[in-house]
Amino acid sequence: MDHIVYSNLIMYSNLKKLGQNKYIIYVQSQHKFYFKTLLLSFLLGIGLRKFHQATYFIQVNTY
């Protein structure tokens, strides 16, 4: 299963489509605050227009 790994850099080009308007966001984060900031930046990056038309699966790996 394709997944996206966001670590220090947010790379929108690594976003993989999983079927129609479905994405998996795989996040590795040391801090929950970092994850929230990352997710917000991602949502702003794709735009709200696409957001309400798509389904996102969020998987968080904290360590």
N, CA, C and O atoms as CSV, one atom per row, in Angstrom:
chain,resi,resn,atom,element,x,y,z
A,1,MET,N,N,0.845,-1.192,0.000
A,1,MET,CA,C,0.000,0.000,0.000
A,1,MET,C,C,0.882,1.243,0.000
A,1,MET,O,O,1.787,1.387,0.822
A,2,ASP,N,N,0.599,2.118,-0.923
A,2,ASP,CA,C,1.368,3.354,-1.006
A,2,ASP,C,C,1.071,4.236,0.196
A,2,ASP,O,O,-0.065,4.315,0.663
A,3,HIS,N,N,2.088,4.880,0.675
A,3,HIS,CA,C,1.907,5.842,1.754
A,3,HIS,C,C,2.901,6.962,1.572
A,3,HIS,O,O,3.890,6.830,0.851
A,4,ILE,N,N,2.628,8.054,2.230
A,4,ILE,CA,C,3.499,9.215,2.158
A,4,ILE,C,C,4.195,9.373,3.501
A,4,ILE,O,O,3.546,9.304,4.545
A,5,VAL,N,N,5.473,9.579,3.488
A,5,VAL,CA,C,6.206,9.814,4.718
A,5,VAL,C,C,6.599,11.288,4.764
A,5,VAL,O,O,7.397,11.759,3.954
A,6,TYR,N,N,6.026,11.999,5.720
A,6,TYR,CA,C,6.411,13.379,5.959
A,6,TYR,C,C,7.333,13.389,7.170
A,6,TYR,O,O,6.947,12.928,8.244
A,7,SER,N,N,8.526,13.900,7.011
A,7,SER,CA,C,9.423,13.986,8.156
A,7,SER,C,C,9.757,15.446,8.402
A,7,SER,O,O,8.973,16.158,9.030
A,8,ASN,N,N,10.905,15.909,7.922
A,8,ASN,CA,C,11.287,17.301,8.146
A,8,ASN,C,C,10.712,18.230,7.083
A,8,ASN,O,O,10.473,19.408,7.347
A,9,LEU,N,N,10.490,17.703,5.885
A,9,LEU,CA,C,10.000,18.527,4.789
A,9,LEU,C,C,8.627,18.053,4.363
A,9,LEU,O,O,8.339,16.857,4.377
A,10,ILE,N,N,7.785,18.996,3.984
A,10,ILE,CA,C,6.484,18.663,3.434
A,10,ILE,C,C,6.619,18.667,1.917
A,10,ILE,O,O,6.856,19.711,1.310
A,11,MET,N,N,6.468,17.509,1.318
A,11,MET,CA,C,6.648,17.399,-0.125
A,11,MET,C,C,5.329,16.964,-0.751
A,11,MET,O,O,4.975,15.786,-0.708
A,12,TYR,N,N,4.611,17.901,-1.325
A,12,TYR,CA,C,3.304,17.599,-1.897
A,12,TYR,C,C,3.428,16.691,-3.118
A,12,TYR,O,O,2.485,15.984,-3.475
A,13,SER,N,N,4.597,16.716,-3.754
A,13,SER,CA,C,4.779,15.897,-4.948
A,13,SER,C,C,4.799,14.414,-4.607
A,13,SER,O,O,4.633,13.574,-5.492
A,14,ASN,N,N,5.003,14.080,-3.321
A,14,ASN,CA,C,5.019,12.683,-2.909
A,14,ASN,C,C,3.631,12.129,-2.628
A,14,ASN,O,O,3.476,10.958,-2.282
A,15,LEU,N,N,2.612,12.991,-2.783
A,15,LEU,CA,C,1.251,12.556,-2.524
A,15,LEU,C,C,0.824,11.520,-3.561
A,15,LEU,O,O,0.909,11.760,-4.765
A,16,LYS,N,N,0.368,10.381,-3.083
A,16,LYS,CA,C,-0.033,9.308,-3.975
A,16,LYS,C,C,-1.553,9.179,-3.967
A,16,LYS,O,O,-2.183,9.164,-2.909
A,17,LYS,N,N,-2.116,9.089,-5.135
A,17,LYS,CA,C,-3.556,8.886,-5.207
A,17,LYS,C,C,-3.876,7.419,-4.986
A,17,LYS,O,O,-3.250,6.538,-5.575
A,18,LEU,N,N,-4.843,7.169,-4.142
A,18,LEU,CA,C,-5.301,5.809,-3.909
A,18,LEU,C,C,-6.751,5.736,-4.364
A,18,LEU,O,O,-7.668,5.956,-3.572
A,19,GLY,N,N,-6.955,5.429,-5.635
A,19,GLY,CA,C,-8.299,5.434,-6.166
A,19,GLY,C,C,-8.757,6.850,-6.434
A,19,GLY,O,O,-7.931,7.732,-6.670
A,20,GLN,N,N,-10.049,7.081,-6.403
A,20,GLN,CA,C,-10.597,8.383,-6.751
A,20,GLN,C,C,-10.710,9.269,-5.524
A,20,GLN,O,O,-11.498,8.991,-4.620
A,21,ASN,N,N,-9.934,10.320,-5.493
A,21,ASN,CA,C,-9.992,11.322,-4.430
A,21,ASN,C,C,-9.775,10.723,-3.053
A,21,ASN,O,O,-10.382,11.162,-2.077
A,22,LYS,N,N,-8.911,9.722,-2.973
A,22,LYS,CA,C,-8.606,9.138,-1.672
A,22,LYS,C,C,-7.095,9.147,-1.491
A,22,LYS,O,O,-6.344,8.755,-2.384
A,23,TYR,N,N,-6.667,9.599,-0.326
A,23,TYR,CA,C,-5.243,9.704,-0.060
A,23,TYR,C,C,-4.933,9.117,1.310
A,23,TYR,O,O,-5.782,9.106,2.202
A,24,ILE,N,N,-3.722,8.637,1.463
A,24,ILE,CA,C,-3.238,8.249,2.784
A,24,ILE,C,C,-2.120,9.207,3.161
A,24,ILE,O,O,-1.183,9.427,2.392
A,25,ILE,N,N,-2.233,9.768,4.347
A,25,ILE,CA,C,-1.172,10.627,4.866
A,25,ILE,C,C,-0.504,9.864,6.003
A,25,ILE,O,O,-1.107,9.646,7.054
A,26,TYR,N,N,0.735,9.462,5.786
A,26,TYR,CA,C,1.473,8.721,6.807
A,26,TYR,C,C,2.448,9.680,7.463
A,26,TYR,O,O,3.349,10.208,6.810
A,27,VAL,N,N,2.268,9.901,8.743
A,27,VAL,CA,C,3.031,10.938,9.435
A,27,VAL,C,C,3.904,10.320,10.514
A,27,VAL,O,O,3.429,9.557,11.355
A,28,GLN,N,N,5.172,10.657,10.478
A,28,GLN,CA,C,6.074,10.313,11.569
A,28,GLN,C,C,6.422,11.602,12.288
A,28,GLN,O,O,7.001,12.517,11.702
A,29,SER,N,N,6.068,11.665,13.552
A,29,SER,CA,C,6.243,12.917,14.274
A,29,SER,C,C,6.677,12.645,15.703
A,29,SER,O,O,6.219,11.693,16.336
A,30,GLN,N,N,7.550,13.478,16.194
A,30,GLN,CA,C,7.991,13.354,17.576
A,30,GLN,C,C,7.034,14.078,18.520
A,30,GLN,O,O,6.970,13.769,19.710
A,31,HIS,N,N,6.306,15.023,17.988
A,31,HIS,CA,C,5.436,15.823,18.840
A,31,HIS,C,C,4.067,15.961,18.183
A,31,HIS,O,O,3.971,16.112,16.965
A,32,LYS,N,N,3.018,15.910,18.984
A,32,LYS,CA,C,1.675,16.057,18.432
A,32,LYS,C,C,1.480,17.451,17.843
A,32,LYS,O,O,0.768,17.616,16.853
A,33,PHE,N,N,2.109,18.446,18.450
A,33,PHE,CA,C,2.000,19.803,17.918
A,33,PHE,C,C,2.558,19.867,16.503
A,33,PHE,O,O,1.997,20.526,15.628
A,34,TYR,N,N,3.668,19.174,16.295
A,34,TYR,CA,C,4.282,19.146,14.967
A,34,TYR,C,C,3.328,18.504,13.964
A,34,TYR,O,O,3.198,18.963,12.830
A,35,PHE,N,N,2.665,17.435,14.401
A,35,PHE,CA,C,1.717,16.761,13.512
A,35,PHE,C,C,0.566,17.677,13.131
A,35,PHE,O,O,0.165,17.732,11.969
A,36,LYS,N,N,0.029,18.404,14.125
A,36,LYS,CA,C,-1.086,19.307,13.844
A,36,LYS,C,C,-0.667,20.405,12.879
A,36,LYS,O,O,-1.415,20.759,11.968
A,37,THR,N,N,0.529,20.941,13.080
A,37,THR,CA,C,1.038,21.983,12.184
A,37,THR,C,C,1.236,21.420,10.783
A,37,THR,O,O,0.939,22.078,9.786
A,38,LEU,N,N,1.743,20.192,10.725
A,38,LEU,CA,C,1.989,19.533,9.445
A,38,LEU,C,C,0.682,19.310,8.698
A,38,LEU,O,O,0.582,19.576,7.500
A,39,LEU,N,N,-0.322,18.816,9.426
A,39,LEU,CA,C,-1.613,18.541,8.801
A,39,LEU,C,C,-2.254,19.827,8.305
A,39,LEU,O,O,-2.810,19.865,7.207
A,40,LEU,N,N,-2.177,20.878,9.109
A,40,LEU,CA,C,-2.737,22.173,8.702
A,40,LEU,C,C,-2.045,22.689,7.449
A,40,LEU,O,O,-2.698,23.183,6.530
A,41,SER,N,N,-0.728,22.573,7.415
A,41,SER,CA,C,0.021,23.021,6.244
A,41,SER,C,C,-0.370,22.221,5.011
A,41,SER,O,O,-0.461,22.755,3.906
A,42,PHE,N,N,-0.601,20.917,5.225
A,42,PHE,CA,C,-1.000,20.059,4.112
A,42,PHE,C,C,-2.362,20.473,3.567
A,42,PHE,O,O,-2.556,20.586,2.357
A,43,LEU,N,N,-3.300,20.698,4.484
A,43,LEU,CA,C,-4.643,21.081,4.059
A,43,LEU,C,C,-4.634,22.428,3.340
A,43,LEU,O,O,-5.351,22.619,2.358
A,44,LEU,N,N,-3.822,23.353,3.833
A,44,LEU,CA,C,-3.707,24.651,3.170
A,44,LEU,C,C,-3.054,24.489,1.804
A,44,LEU,O,O,-3.366,25.209,0.856
A,45,GLY,N,N,-2.144,23.529,1.727
A,45,GLY,CA,C,-1.429,23.309,0.477
A,45,GLY,C,C,-2.325,22.766,-0.627
A,45,GLY,O,O,-2.215,23.190,-1.778
A,46,ILE,N,N,-3.213,21.829,-0.287
A,46,ILE,CA,C,-4.079,21.255,-1.314
A,46,ILE,C,C,-5.285,22.134,-1.582
A,46,ILE,O,O,-5.913,22.044,-2.637
A,47,GLY,N,N,-5.604,22.988,-0.612
A,47,GLY,CA,C,-6.733,23.879,-0.793
A,47,GLY,C,C,-8.028,23.269,-0.296
A,47,GLY,O,O,-8.239,22.061,-0.399
A,48,LEU,N,N,-8.887,24.111,0.240
A,48,LEU,CA,C,-10.147,23.630,0.787
A,48,LEU,C,C,-11.077,23.117,-0.310
A,48,LEU,O,O,-11.963,22.303,-0.051
A,49,ARG,N,N,-10.872,23.592,-1.520
A,49,ARG,CA,C,-11.736,23.154,-2.620
A,49,ARG,C,C,-11.594,21.651,-2.854
A,49,ARG,O,O,-12.579,20.954,-3.098
A,50,LYS,N,N,-10.353,21.164,-2.775
A,50,LYS,CA,C,-10.131,19.740,-2.961
A,50,LYS,C,C,-10.472,18.957,-1.694
A,50,LYS,O,O,-10.860,17.790,-1.753
A,51,PHE,N,N,-10.321,19.619,-0.557
A,51,PHE,CA,C,-10.467,18.908,0.717
A,51,PHE,C,C,-11.865,18.326,0.891
A,51,PHE,O,O,-12.018,17.177,1.306
A,52,HIS,N,N,-12.886,19.122,0.573
A,52,HIS,CA,C,-14.239,18.640,0.815
A,52,HIS,C,C,-14.677,17.614,-0.225
A,52,HIS,O,O,-15.736,17.001,-0.088
A,53,GLN,N,N,-13.861,17.426,-1.268
A,53,GLN,CA,C,-14.206,16.445,-2.294
A,53,GLN,C,C,-13.433,15.145,-2.130
A,53,GLN,O,O,-13.619,14.207,-2.905
A,54,ALA,N,N,-12.582,15.089,-1.140
A,54,ALA,CA,C,-11.710,13.929,-1.008
A,54,ALA,C,C,-11.833,13.292,0.374
A,54,ALA,O,O,-12.330,13.899,1.323
A,55,THR,N,N,-11.373,12.075,0.451
A,55,THR,CA,C,-11.341,11.350,1.722
A,55,THR,C,C,-9.880,11.109,2.090
A,55,THR,O,O,-9.086,10.668,1.259
A,56,TYR,N,N,-9.536,11.403,3.339
A,56,TYR,CA,C,-8.158,11.273,3.765
A,56,TYR,C,C,-8.049,10.291,4.920
A,56,TYR,O,O,-8.842,10.327,5.861
A,57,PHE,N,N,-7.071,9.427,4.836
A,57,PHE,CA,C,-6.798,8.481,5.894
A,57,PHE,C,C,-5.523,8.940,6.606
A,57,PHE,O,O,-4.446,8.980,6.011
A,58,ILE,N,N,-5.662,9.280,7.866
A,58,ILE,CA,C,-4.527,9.811,8.612
A,58,ILE,C,C,-3.961,8.719,9.507
A,58,ILE,O,O,-4.674,8.155,10.338
A,59,GLN,N,N,-2.688,8.426,9.334
A,59,GLN,CA,C,-2.007,7.474,10.199
A,59,GLN,C,C,-0.843,8.192,10.862
A,59,GLN,O,O,0.051,8.710,10.192
A,60,VAL,N,N,-0.869,8.214,12.180
A,60,VAL,CA,C,0.146,8.946,12.926
A,60,VAL,C,C,1.047,7.968,13.665
A,60,VAL,O,O,0.575,7.081,14.377
A,61,ASN,N,N,2.333,8.144,13.486
A,61,ASN,CA,C,3.302,7.315,14.191
A,61,ASN,C,C,4.140,8.231,15.070
A,61,ASN,O,O,5.056,8.896,14.587
A,62,THR,N,N,3.826,8.265,16.363
A,62,THR,CA,C,4.588,9.110,17.282
A,62,THR,C,C,5.648,8.276,17.973
A,62,THR,O,O,5.451,7.098,18.269
A,63,TYR,N,N,6.768,8.915,18.219
A,63,TYR,CA,C,7.864,8.205,18.878
A,63,TYR,C,C,8.673,9.170,19.703
A,63,TYR,O,O,9.647,8.771,20.341
